[in-house]
Amino acid sequence: MVKETELIFIPVPSTGHLLVNIEFAKRLISFDNRINTITILQLHSPTSPNASVFARSLVASQPQIRLHDLPLLDDPPPLDLYYRAPEAFIVQLVKRTTPLIKEAVSSIVDSRTNSRVAGLVLDFFCNTLIKDVGDELNLPSYIFLTCNARYLGMMKYLPDRHRRVGSKLDWSSGDEELAIPGFVHPVPAKFLPSGLFNEEAYYEAYVELSPSFGKAKGILVNSVAEIEPYTFGYFSRQENYPTVYPVGPILSLEDRASPKEEEEAGDRDGIVRWLEDQPECSVVFLCFGSNGSVDELQAKEIAQALEVVGCRFLWSIRTSVVGTKPTDVLPEGFMGRMAGRGLVCGWAPQVEVLEHQAIGGFVSHCGWNSTLESLWFGVPVATWPMYAEQQLNAFTLVKELGLAVDLRMDYVSGRGGLVTCDEIARAIRSLMNDGEGRRVKVKEMSDAARKAVMDGGSSSLATARFIDELVEDGSC
């Protein structure tokens, strides 16, 4: 008799990664009844104190998804490492938690009598666990990439570059064009993740992790074959490389649970009521993600641009000064002058906003979750990346796919440099006036993404292949 199949997910403890991992777990459970249980190991980090609360709220109605809390570390990585090199901090956190992870996985495997643990699904920051846990416990390891397929191309390129050059990238080489597999165009170095220019992050999180992609049983990518056909086509032709499964878009489209849900409920209602009063496609939405913030000087440039353009706007402001209210950073009299045309808030229910018919454009930090949401709802984007791999996403949207307006593709938060009123106004005008017919292109991508997850769609077929492999490997 074939036992029921169980998977163990190991995400890193940040809300963005947890959200997508849990949504993917839900999809697998609902997709095929042969996947009976998914256990999610919860790592803890002082940088994400609400992560476990957030995870519990997301799985509250999913009895087949179990959360397994790992003990707190006695010696977590120093917090100053997080602010210097966040990627290195995450990798160090995983390494120091590895003995606890191995003990937990071993205990889960040994305790199952009616089910079979078929494998591990690892966040890509957890690649070291392929050898240290998966191989040692004889469990196949799959990498779950919460970024796009082009990011995987970059990670495939890095070991070769390191063999040739042997050092981190230098900011002065920003315009150097790199031939990265899976990209149609050469990629200027300035569009690569900022961690590649940081010695600690470069060696810890990139040089060490990138070769491990090739050691996985398979790689699950939160993207769509029809959105990135060139890149998935490249990987489909690679011999001696793991199978790459396009399983996206994996989105949380229901009202998202939040540690601050009660506090934010009133804001949500007010924002939705305001949008209901606006004409179709008339509002530009400005939001830079949960970690994206602007200082007072930059906020004033944005405000001036909104006045110059004169379109309706919804602006979610996260300031870089603790205790500062969103309106504190605006020019004097701005809200009075823009009365009736705009709404400023600290937090916004992004999914509900993007799906609203009043939204005509999105000035975005280009996080991949936000990018997929904008494509799903057919909302064109102006790119204003802040950190992590967002510059690479911006390059992909503007240069590779022709789906977005270039506001400032190579902007990096914390490096200085002011994005001017003129730049912002130009981009918003192009966005809202549908420059170069982007709205039609984005609508085509929206249709493709929706078809991909339907029965017989490309992502559904890729998900079925992945599950078949899991089940067949353990059959008698």
C-alpha positions in Angstrom: 0.0 0.0 0.0 1.3 3.5 -0.9 1.4 5.7 2.1 0.0 9.2 2.2 2.6 11.8 1.1 3.9 14.6 3.4 6.2 17.5 2.7 8.3 19.6 5.0 8.7 23.3 4.1 11.5 25.3 5.5 11.0 29.1 4.8 13.0 31.9 6.2 11.2 34.0 8.9 10.1 37.0 7.0 6.5 37.9 6.2 7.0 38.1 2.4 8.7 34.6 2.2 6.3 33.1 4.7 3.3 34.4 2.8 4.3 32.8 -0.5 5.5 29.5 1.1 2.2 29.1 2.9 0.2 29.9 -0.2 2.2 27.4 -2.2 1.5 24.8 0.6 -2.2 25.5 0.3 -2.1 25.1 -3.4 -0.4 21.7 -3.2 -2.9 20.5 -0.7 -5.9 21.5 -2.8 -4.3 20.5 -6.1 -3.8 16.8 -5.4 -5.2 14.7 -2.5 -2.1 12.5 -2.6 -0.4 15.4 -0.8 -2.0 14.9 2.6 0.0 17.0 5.0 2.5 19.8 4.8 4.6 20.7 7.9 6.2 24.1 8.0 9.2 24.6 10.2 9.3 28.0 11.8 12.6 29.6 12.4 12.8 32.6 14.6 14.6 35.9 14.1 14.7 39.1 16.1 14.3 41.0 12.8 10.8 39.5 12.2 9.2 39.3 15.7 5.7 38.9 14.3 6.4 36.2 11.8 5.1 33.3 13.9 1.8 35.2 14.6 1.5 36.0 11.0 2.0 32.3 10.0 -0.5 31.0 12.5 -3.1 33.4 11.2 -2.5 32.3 7.6 -3.0 28.5 8.3 -5.8 28.8 10.9 -8.3 27.3 8.5 -5.9 24.7 7.0 -5.8 21.6 9.3 -3.6 19.8 6.8 -0.9 22.4 7.2 1.0 22.1 10.5 3.4 24.6 12.0 6.4 23.2 13.9 8.0 25.9 16.0 11.7 25.6 16.5 13.3 26.8 19.7 14.8 30.2 20.0 18.5 30.3 19.3 20.8 31.0 22.3 23.3 32.7 19.9 21.5 34.3 17.0 23.7 36.2 14.5 24.5 39.8 15.7 21.8 42.2 14.8 24.3 44.7 13.3 25.0 42.1 10.6 21.4 42.4 9.5 21.8 46.1 8.9 25.2 45.7 7.2 24.4 42.7 5.0 20.8 41.3 5.5 21.4 38.3 3.1 24.5 37.3 5.2 22.4 37.6 8.4 19.7 35.2 7.0 22.3 32.6 5.9 24.0 32.8 9.2 20.6 32.3 11.0 19.9 29.2 8.9 23.4 27.8 9.6 23.1 28.3 13.4 19.6 26.8 13.3 20.7 23.7 11.3 21.1 21.3 14.2 17.6 22.2 15.4 16.2 21.8 11.9 17.9 18.4 11.5 16.6 17.2 14.8 13.1 18.4 14.0 13.0 16.8 10.5 14.4 13.5 11.9 11.8 13.4 14.6 9.0 14.1 12.1 10.2 11.4 9.8 10.5 8.8 12.6 7.1 9.6 14.0 5.1 9.0 10.9 3.4 5.6 10.5 0.6 6.3 8.1 2.4 8.9 5.9 5.7 9.2 4.2 7.8 12.3 4.2 8.6 12.6 0.5 11.0 15.5 0.7 12.0 19.0 1.8 10.9 22.3 0.1 13.6 24.8 1.0 13.6 28.6 0.7 16.5 29.4 -1.6 18.3 31.1 1.4 18.3 27.6 3.0 20.4 25.9 0.3 23.0 24.7 2.8 20.3 22.3 4.2 20.4 20.2 1.0 23.7 18.7 2.2 23.4 19.2 6.0 19.8 17.8 6.3 18.4 16.5 3.1 21.3 14.3 2.1 22.1 13.1 5.6 18.5 12.1 6.2 18.1 10.7 2.6 15.3 13.1 1.7 15.1 14.8 -1.7 15.5 18.6 -1.5 13.6 21.0 -3.7 14.3 24.7 -3.8 11.4 27.1 -3.8 12.4 30.3 -5.5 10.2 33.2 -4.4 11.8 35.3 -7.1 11.5 35.1 -10.9 13.3 32.7 -13.3 15.8 35.4 -14.3 17.0 35.5 -10.7 17.8 31.8 -11.1 19.7 32.6 -14.2 21.8 35.1 -12.2 22.5 32.5 -9.5 23.6 30.0 -12.2 25.9 32.7 -13.6 27.6 33.6 -10.3 29.8 30.5 -9.8 31.3 31.0 -13.2 31.9 34.6 -12.6 33.5 33.9 -9.3 35.9 31.4 -10.8 37.0 34.0 -13.4 37.1 37.1 -11.2 37.2 35.9 -7.6 35.8 39.1 -6.0 32.6 40.9 -5.4 31.3 43.4 -7.9 32.3 47.0 -7.6 30.0 50.0 -7.7 32.3 51.6 -10.2 31.6 48.7 -12.6 27.9 49.5 -12.7 27.6 50.1 -16.4 29.6 46.9 -17.2 27.3 44.6 -19.3 27.1 41.0 -18.2 25.9 38.1 -20.3 23.7 36.3 -17.8 21.9 33.1 -18.9 18.2 33.4 -19.3 18.3 37.1 -20.1 17.6 38.3 -23.6 19.7 41.4 -23.2 23.1 42.0 -21.5 22.6 43.1 -17.9 24.4 46.2 -16.6 26.0 45.3 -13.2 24.1 48.1 -11.5 20.9 46.1 -11.8 22.1 43.2 -9.8 21.2 42.8 -6.1 23.1 45.2 -3.9 24.4 42.3 -1.8 26.7 41.4 -4.7 28.6 44.6 -4.0 28.9 43.9 -0.3 31.8 41.6 0.7 30.0 39.9 3.6 26.8 39.3 1.7 28.6 38.3 -1.6 30.6 35.4 -0.1 28.1 34.3 2.5 24.9 34.5 0.6 25.9 34.3 -3.1 29.2 32.5 -3.7 28.3 29.8 -1.2 24.6 29.4 -2.0 24.6 29.7 -5.8 26.3 26.3 -6.7 23.8 24.5 -4.4 21.0 25.2 -6.8 22.5 22.6 -9.1 22.4 20.0 -6.3 18.7 20.2 -5.7 16.3 17.5 -6.9 14.2 20.3 -8.6 13.6 24.0 -8.5 10.1 25.5 -8.1 9.9 29.0 -9.4 7.1 31.5 -8.5 6.7 32.6 -12.1 4.8 31.8 -15.3 6.1 30.1 -18.4 4.2 32.6 -20.6 5.6 35.6 -18.8 9.2 34.4 -19.0 9.2 32.0 -22.0 12.8 32.8 -23.0 14.2 32.0 -19.5 12.2 28.9 -18.9 13.1 27.8 -22.4 16.8 28.2 -21.5 16.5 26.0 -18.4 14.5 23.4 -20.2 17.5 22.8 -22.5 20.1 22.5 -19.7 21.5 19.1 -19.1 22.9 18.1 -15.7 20.8 20.7 -14.1 17.7 20.2 -11.9 14.3 20.3 -13.4 12.9 23.9 -13.2 9.1 24.0 -12.6 7.2 27.3 -13.3 4.5 27.0 -10.7 3.4 30.6 -10.3 1.8 33.0 -9.8 1.5 32.1 -6.2 -0.5 34.9 -4.6 -2.5 35.6 -1.5 -5.7 37.1 -3.0 -8.0 36.8 0.0 -7.9 39.4 2.7 -4.5 38.9 4.1 -4.1 38.1 7.8 -1.9 40.5 9.7 -0.5 40.9 13.2 -2.1 44.4 13.1 -5.3 43.3 11.5 -7.7 45.0 14.0 -5.6 48.2 13.9 -5.7 48.3 10.1 -9.4 47.4 9.6 -10.5 51.0 9.9 -7.9 52.1 7.4 -8.9 49.4 4.9 -12.6 50.5 5.0 -11.7 54.2 4.6 -9.4 53.5 1.6 -11.9 51.3 -0.2 -14.7 53.8 0.4 -12.5 56.5 -1.1 -11.7 54.4 -4.2 -15.4 53.7 -4.8 -15.9 57.4 -5.4 -13.1 57.7 -8.1 -13.5 57.2 -11.9 -12.2 54.0 -13.5 -8.4 53.9 -14.1 -8.0 57.4 -12.7 -5.9 56.8 -9.6 -2.2 56.2 -9.4 -1.2 54.0 -6.4 2.2 54.7 -4.8 3.6 52.1 -2.4 7.1 50.8 -1.8 6.5 47.7 0.2 6.7 46.9 3.9 10.3 47.8 4.2 10.5 50.6 1.6 10.6 54.1 3.1 11.3 57.6 2.0 12.7 60.6 3.9 11.2 64.0 4.1 13.2 65.4 1.2 12.2 62.6 -1.1 8.5 62.8 0.1 8.4 66.4 -0.9 9.7 65.6 -4.4 6.9 63.0 -4.8 4.3 65.5 -3.5 5.4 68.2 -5.9 5.3 65.7 -8.8 1.7 64.7 -7.9 0.7 68.4 -7.8 2.3 69.0 -11.2 0.7 66.0 -12.8 -2.7 66.7 -11.2 -4.0 63.1 -11.3 -5.8 61.3 -8.5 -3.6 59.4 -6.2 -3.4 56.9 -3.3 -0.1 57.2 -1.5 1.1 54.7 1.1 3.9 56.4 3.0 6.4 54.6 5.2 8.8 57.1 6.6 12.4 56.4 7.7 11.9 58.4 10.9 10.4 56.3 13.8 7.2 57.9 15.2 6.6 60.1 12.2 3.1 60.2 10.7 2.7 60.0 6.9 1.4 63.5 6.7 4.3 64.9 8.8 6.7 64.6 5.8 4.5 66.4 3.3 4.9 70.0 2.2 2.8 72.5 4.1 -0.6 72.9 2.7 -0.2 69.9 0.3 -3.3 68.0 1.5 -5.4 71.2 1.3 -4.3 71.9 -2.2 -5.0 68.3 -3.2 -8.3 68.0 -1.4 -10.6 65.6 -3.1 -7.9 64.4 -5.5 -5.7 62.3 -3.2 -5.5 60.1 -0.2 -2.4 59.6 2.0 -2.1 56.6 4.4 0.5 54.7 6.3 -0.6 51.2 5.3 -2.8 50.1 2.4 -4.5 46.8 1.6 -2.5 46.3 -1.5 -4.4 43.4 -3.1 -7.8 45.1 -2.6 -6.3 48.4 -4.0 -4.8 46.8 -7.1 -7.9 44.9 -8.0 -10.1 48.0 -7.7 -11.3 49.4 -11.1 -10.3 53.0 -10.0 -6.6 52.1 -10.1 -4.9 53.0 -13.4 -1.2 52.7 -12.4 1.2 51.5 -9.7 4.5 53.3 -8.7 6.1 50.3 -7.1 9.3 49.0 -5.5 9.1 46.0 -7.8 9.2 43.3 -5.1 8.3 40.1 -6.9 5.1 39.5 -4.9 3.9 43.0 -5.7 4.9 42.6 -9.4 2.9 39.4 -9.7 -0.1 41.1 -8.1 0.1 44.0 -10.5 0.3 41.6 -13.4 -2.5 39.5 -12.1 -4.8 42.5 -11.9 -3.6 44.1 -15.2 -2.2 47.2 -13.5 0.8 48.8 -15.3 3.8 49.7 -13.2 6.4 52.5 -12.9 9.6 51.1 -11.4 11.2 52.5 -8.3 13.2 49.6 -6.7 14.6 49.9 -3.2 16.6 46.9 -2.2 17.3 43.1 -2.5 16.7 41.9 -6.1 14.2 44.7 -6.9 16.5 46.4 -9.4 16.8 43.1 -11.3 13.0 42.9 -11.4 12.8 46.5 -12.6 15.2 45.7 -15.4 13.2 42.6 -16.3 9.9 44.5 -16.4 11.2 47.5 -18.5 14.0 46.1 -20.7 13.2 42.4 -21.0 9.4 42.4 -21.1 8.4 45.9 -22.0 5.7 45.9 -19.4 6.7 48.9 -17.2 7.7 52.6 -17.2 11.3 53.3 -16.2 11.1 55.8 -13.3 14.5 54.9 -11.9 15.4 51.3 -12.4 18.8 51.5 -10.7 17.7 53.3 -7.5 19.0 51.7 -4.3 17.6 52.8 -1.0 20.3 53.9 1.4 22.9 54.8 -1.3 21.8 58.4 -1.4 20.6 60.2 -4.5 17.3 62.1 -4.9 14.7 61.1 -7.4 13.5 64.5 -8.7 10.0 65.9 -9.2 10.6 66.0 -13.0 11.6 62.3 -13.1 8.6 61.3 -11.1 6.1 63.5 -13.0 7.4 62.2 -16.3 6.9 58.6 -15.2 3.5 59.1 -13.8 2.3 60.9 -16.9 3.5 58.0 -19.1 2.0 55.5 -16.8 -1.4 57.1 -16.5 -1.5 58.2 -20.2 -0.7 54.6 -21.2 2.5 55.4 -22.9 3.5 52.8 -25.6 0.3 50.8 -25.0 1.6 49.1 -21.9 -1.9 48.6 -20.5 -2.7 46.1 -23.4 0.5 44.2 -22.8 -0.1 44.0 -19.1 -3.6 42.8 -19.7 -2.2 40.0 -22.0 0.1 38.9 -19.2 -2.8 39.0 -16.7 -4.8 36.7 -19.0 -1.8 34.4 -19.4 -1.2 34.2 -15.6 -4.8 33.3 -15.0 -4.8 30.6 -17.6 -1.6 29.2 -16.3 -3.2 28.1 -13.0 -6.3 26.7 -14.6 -6.7 23.0 -15.4 -4.4 22.2 -18.3 -2.5 25.5 -17.8 1.3 25.6 -17.9 1.7 26.1 -14.1 -0.9 23.5 -13.3 0.9 21.0 -15.5 4.3 21.8 -13.9 2.8 21.4 -10.5 1.3 18.0 -11.5 4.7 16.9 -12.8 6.3 17.9 -9.5 3.7 15.9 -7.4 3.9 12.9 -9.7 7.7 12.8 -9.2 7.3 13.0 -5.4 4.7 10.2 -5.3 6.4 7.9 -7.8 9.7 8.1 -6.1 8.1 6.7 -2.9 5.8 4.1 -4.5 6.3 0.4 -3.8 
